[in-house]
């Protein structure tokens, strides 16, 4: 997976230069991916695995045990996918990764998102310490995309469709996207009426 991901990241760099932020899930938490992201000098946010080690103030520590020590300094409120209000505490700290000593990164820890803290590593820096809430929101927006694809696969059986060509898959995906858009439009209008 790393080879394909690196090719994709390099193509993104060619097309978009350093515009935008690459937001990646736990599956991309690897030294190979971090090396490519740091080398290409683009903004990134990566959700971390809980077995990763970091350096904080020149001391090596497990990222999960470090994240569990604090409870967050800034408040982030948002509505989850069920429409329920979620209350989170978020903090940001400067860290280094063991394979990239001397390169300052930021660790964003969000408590209240689940049973264990949401842990993100980013190279985004700002004088405003509340930037950690914006970084967390950017990662949470990624979840909407994940939920959309899960809806397509699980509720509409998109993975069970058998066709013979990539063009057929693309055509079926386009039809399903239009149907989902139409359903969303109907649902939104129904909510306005009721």
C-alpha positions as CSV (number, residue, x, y, z in Angstrom):
1,X,0.0,0.0,0.0
2,X,2.9,2.4,0.7
3,X,4.1,2.4,-2.9
4,X,0.7,3.2,-4.3
5,X,0.1,5.9,-1.6
6,X,3.4,7.5,-2.3
7,X,2.7,7.6,-6.1
8,X,-0.7,9.2,-5.3
9,X,0.8,11.8,-2.9
10,X,3.4,12.7,-5.6
11,X,0.7,13.1,-8.2
12,X,-1.3,15.3,-5.8
13,X,1.9,17.4,-5.4
14,X,2.2,17.7,-9.2
15,X,-1.4,18.8,-9.7
16,X,-2.0,20.9,-6.6
17,X,1.6,21.9,-5.7
18,X,1.5,22.6,-1.9
19,X,-2.1,23.8,-1.9
20,X,-4.5,22.1,0.6
21,X,-3.9,19.8,3.4
22,X,-3.5,16.0,3.1
23,X,-5.8,14.4,5.8
24,X,-5.0,10.7,6.3
25,X,-6.4,8.0,8.5
26,X,-4.5,5.5,10.8
27,X,-3.7,3.2,7.9
28,X,-1.3,5.8,6.6
29,X,0.6,6.1,9.9
30,X,4.0,4.8,8.8
31,X,7.5,6.2,8.6
32,X,7.5,5.8,4.8
33,X,4.4,8.0,4.5
34,X,5.7,10.6,7.0
35,X,9.0,10.8,5.1
36,X,7.2,11.5,1.9
37,X,4.9,14.1,3.5
38,X,7.8,15.9,5.2
39,X,10.0,15.8,2.1
40,X,7.2,17.2,-0.1
41,X,6.7,20.1,2.3
42,X,2.9,20.0,2.2
43,X,0.5,20.5,5.1
44,X,-0.7,17.2,6.5
45,X,-2.9,15.7,9.3
46,X,-2.4,12.0,10.1
47,X,-4.4,10.0,12.7
48,X,-2.0,8.0,14.7
49,X,-1.9,4.4,15.8
50,X,-1.8,3.9,19.5
51,X,1.5,2.0,19.5
52,X,3.6,4.8,18.0
53,X,6.4,6.3,20.1
54,X,7.1,10.0,20.1
55,X,9.7,12.4,21.6
56,X,8.4,15.1,23.9
57,X,11.0,17.4,25.5
58,X,13.7,14.9,24.4
59,X,12.0,12.0,26.3
60,X,10.7,9.0,24.4
61,X,7.1,8.0,25.3
62,X,4.2,6.0,23.9
63,X,1.8,8.2,22.2
64,X,-1.4,6.8,23.9
65,X,0.0,7.0,27.4
66,X,1.2,10.5,26.7
67,X,-2.3,11.5,25.3
68,X,-4.0,10.0,28.4
69,X,-2.0,12.3,30.7
70,X,-3.8,15.5,29.7
71,X,-7.5,16.2,29.3
72,X,-7.3,19.1,26.8
73,X,-7.3,22.8,27.1
74,X,-9.7,24.0,24.4
75,X,-13.3,23.1,23.9
76,X,-14.7,21.8,20.6
77,X,-18.5,21.2,20.3
78,X,-20.0,19.6,17.2
79,X,-22.9,17.3,16.3
80,X,-22.1,13.7,15.6
81,X,-23.7,11.7,12.8
82,X,-26.8,11.0,14.9
83,X,-27.3,14.7,15.5
84,X,-26.3,14.5,19.1
85,X,-24.1,17.3,20.6
86,X,-20.6,16.1,21.3
87,X,-18.3,17.9,23.8
88,X,-14.6,17.5,23.3
89,X,-11.5,18.9,24.9
90,X,-8.5,19.4,22.6
91,X,-4.9,20.3,23.1
92,X,-1.8,20.7,21.0
93,X,1.9,20.1,21.8
94,X,5.1,20.2,19.9
95,X,6.7,16.8,19.4
96,X,9.3,14.9,17.3
97,X,9.0,11.4,15.7
98,X,11.9,8.9,16.5
99,X,12.9,8.6,12.8
100,X,12.7,12.3,12.2
101,X,14.5,13.9,15.1
102,X,15.0,17.7,14.6
103,X,11.8,18.1,12.7
104,X,9.1,19.8,14.9
105,X,5.6,18.4,14.4
106,X,2.5,19.0,16.4
107,X,0.5,16.5,18.3
108,X,-3.2,17.2,18.6
109,X,-5.1,15.2,21.2
110,X,-9.0,15.2,21.3
111,X,-10.7,13.7,24.4
112,X,-14.4,13.0,24.2
113,X,-14.6,11.8,20.6
114,X,-14.7,8.1,21.6
115,X,-13.5,5.8,24.4
116,X,-9.9,6.5,23.6
117,X,-8.5,9.9,22.6
118,X,-8.3,10.9,18.9
119,X,-4.6,11.5,18.3
120,X,-3.4,13.4,15.2
121,X,0.1,14.4,14.1
122,X,0.4,17.5,11.8
123,X,3.0,19.9,10.5
124,X,0.5,22.8,10.6
125,X,1.8,25.6,12.8
126,X,0.2,28.8,13.9
127,X,0.6,31.3,16.7
128,X,-3.0,30.8,17.7
129,X,-3.1,27.8,20.0
130,X,-6.7,27.3,19.2
131,X,-5.5,26.0,15.8
132,X,-5.9,22.5,17.4
133,X,-9.7,22.8,17.1
134,X,-9.5,23.6,13.4
135,X,-7.1,20.7,12.8
136,X,-9.5,18.3,14.7
137,X,-12.5,19.7,12.6
138,X,-10.5,19.1,9.4
139,X,-10.0,15.4,10.4
140,X,-13.6,15.0,11.4
141,X,-14.7,16.3,8.0
142,X,-12.9,13.3,6.5
143,X,-15.3,11.0,8.4
144,X,-18.2,12.3,6.2
145,X,-16.4,10.9,3.2
146,X,-15.9,7.6,4.9
147,X,-19.5,7.4,5.9
148,X,-20.6,8.2,2.3
149,X,-18.6,5.3,0.9
150,X,-19.8,3.0,3.7
151,X,-23.4,3.9,2.8
152,X,-22.7,3.0,-0.8
153,X,-21.1,-0.3,0.0
154,X,-23.2,-1.6,2.9
155,X,-26.7,-0.2,2.3
156,X,-26.7,-0.3,-1.5
157,X,-24.5,-3.4,-2.0
158,X,-22.1,-1.6,-4.3
159,X,-19.3,-4.1,-3.6
160,X,-21.6,-7.0,-4.6
161,X,-22.1,-5.7,-8.1
162,X,-20.2,-7.7,-10.7
163,X,-19.3,-6.1,-14.0
164,X,-16.5,-6.7,-16.6
165,X,-14.9,-3.3,-17.0
166,X,-13.7,-0.3,-15.1
167,X,-16.0,1.9,-17.3
168,X,-19.0,-0.2,-16.1
169,X,-18.0,0.4,-12.5
170,X,-17.7,4.1,-13.1
171,X,-21.1,4.3,-14.8
172,X,-22.8,2.4,-12.0
173,X,-21.0,4.5,-9.4
174,X,-22.2,7.7,-11.2
175,X,-25.8,6.4,-11.2
176,X,-25.7,5.5,-7.5
177,X,-24.1,8.9,-6.7
178,X,-27.0,10.7,-8.5
179,X,-29.6,8.5,-6.7
180,X,-28.0,9.3,-3.3
181,X,-27.9,13.0,-4.2
182,X,-31.6,12.8,-5.1
183,X,-32.4,11.0,-1.8
184,X,-30.5,13.6,0.1
185,X,-32.4,16.4,-1.7
186,X,-35.8,14.8,-0.9
187,X,-34.8,14.2,2.7
188,X,-33.7,17.8,3.2
189,X,-36.9,19.1,1.7
190,X,-39.0,16.7,3.8
191,X,-37.3,18.0,6.9
192,X,-38.1,21.6,6.0
193,X,-41.8,20.7,5.5
194,X,-42.2,18.8,8.7
